[in-house]
């Protein structure tokens, strides 16, 4: 009976070691999952916050370069298309 109890105690200690390792493994996996989520969601949130003002500034600069800031392109503002069709007729 005593040998069975000792064997049971040894097996219980082994199981406890495995349980501790498993808990560490699961905790490490959960931490990595949180880090992955932050690395994926973080840049998206930052882009939503910071990208619209940058795009507005870029588009305003781009429209200024096209035609002096009137909002129309060379084709629309200068009547280029009308002149092109008049020349063919």
N, C-alpha and C positions, 0 to 999 in steps of 0.2 A: 504494500500500500504506500509505503514511504517513497519507494522508487517512482511510483506513478505520480505522486505529488511533485517530486523534484522534476520529473520530465515535463509535467504540466506547467510548472513554474518557468522552466527554460523556454518552452514553446510560447508561453505568454509573453516573456521578455522579447522574444524574436518578433512576435506579432506587434508588440508595442513599438519596437524600432521601425518596422515597416510602416506602421500607422504614422509615426512622426515624419518619416521620409515622404510619405504620400501627402500629408498635410502641407509640408514645405513645397512640394511639387505643385500642388493645387494653388497655394498662395502665390507662388512665383508666376504661374500661368495667369492668374487673375490680375496681377500687377502688370504683366506684359499686355494683356487685353486692354487694360485702361490706357497704357502708354500708346498702343496702336490706335485706339479711338481718338486720343488727344492729337496724335500726329496726323490723323485723317481729318477730323472735324476742325481742329485749330486753324489750319490754313484756309479752310473754307469760310470760317467765321471772319477771319482777318480780311479775306478778299471781299466779303460782303460789306465790311465796314470801310475799308480803305480804297477799294477799287472804283466806286462811283465818282468820287471827287476827282480822282486822277483821270478817269475817262472823260469827264466833263471838260477838264482843263485841256486834255489832248484834243478833243473834238473842237473846242473853240479855237485852239491854235491852228488846227488843220483847216477849219473853215476860213480863218483869217488868211491863211496862205493861198487858198484857192481863189478868192475874189475880193479881198479887202474887207471881209467881215459882213457882207450883205446877206449871206445865207444862200446865195444862188451860185451855181457853177458857171464856168465859162460858156458851156453849151446853152444853159438856160438864160443867163444874164445878158450875154452879148448878142443874142439873136443869131448865133453861129449856124444853127440848123436852118433857120429861115433864109439866111443868105446863101447857104449851100443849095437849097432847093430852087431859089430864084435864079441862080446862075445856070442851072440845067435847063430852064424853060426858055 
